[in-house]
Amino acid sequence: SAVISQKPSRDICQRGTSLTIQCQVDSQVTMMFWYRQQPGQSLTLIATANQGSEATYESGFVIDKFPISRPNLTFSTLTVSNMSPEDSSIYLCSVTGQGGKYEQYFGPGTRLTVT
Amino acid sequence: EDQVTQSPEALRLQEGESSSLNCSYTVSGLRGLFWYRQDPGKGPEFLFTLYSAGEEKEKERLKATLTKKESFLHITAPKPEDSATYLCAVHSNSGYALNFGKGTSLLVTP
């Protein structure tokens, strides 16, 4: 399975600011995904990021709040814009398995606290 | 709408005390059911994929089974290092999203 790293691992940010989270994969992958895990909750998909096309957002998530870049097949960024305390969560990127398999492999996550 | 419900929310076992975690699901066309392990402060670690009813997968002390309505994760003679949150997720015909349950927090005491 792919090895996925994320930066930063954690951050504490002030209300109204923005934070960009980076996700790096050690192999080329077609699809990358961004999830949010709010305190005490399970994972919720924010968007799917394909290289060379606009990200596809799930219901309840918008590009202005969570802009995503996917400049190549090994890298993606998620920005959390104009943050509020409700954005305090763990943000995770993931990739699908090889050979058309549907399971996803996750990075270590970015723990964001907004004060 | 796809739904995934895991039970119990929390489970405390003594070392060596076998038990099962449950994942009930409702999906429109199951492409796969997945089990993950998540340790505090880390991302989910992939354990198993099950594709069709009757399928079983094993890894060390863990065994996952699947029926048309639910999946079980059986833990045989657990050890303290098995303590973690176990997540169940389904992938249906609608899109690429994995739909996760809220997880079962397992604590195994010596």
Interface residues (C-beta under 8 A of the other chain):
Chain A: S1 I4 M31 F33 Q41 S42 L43 T44 L45 T48 E58 L92 S94 T96 K101 Y102 E103 Q104 Y105 F106 G107 P108 G109 R111
Chain B: R31 G32 F34 Y36 G41 K42 G43 P44 E45 F46 T49 L87 A89 H91 G95 Y96 A97 L98 F100 G101 K102 G103
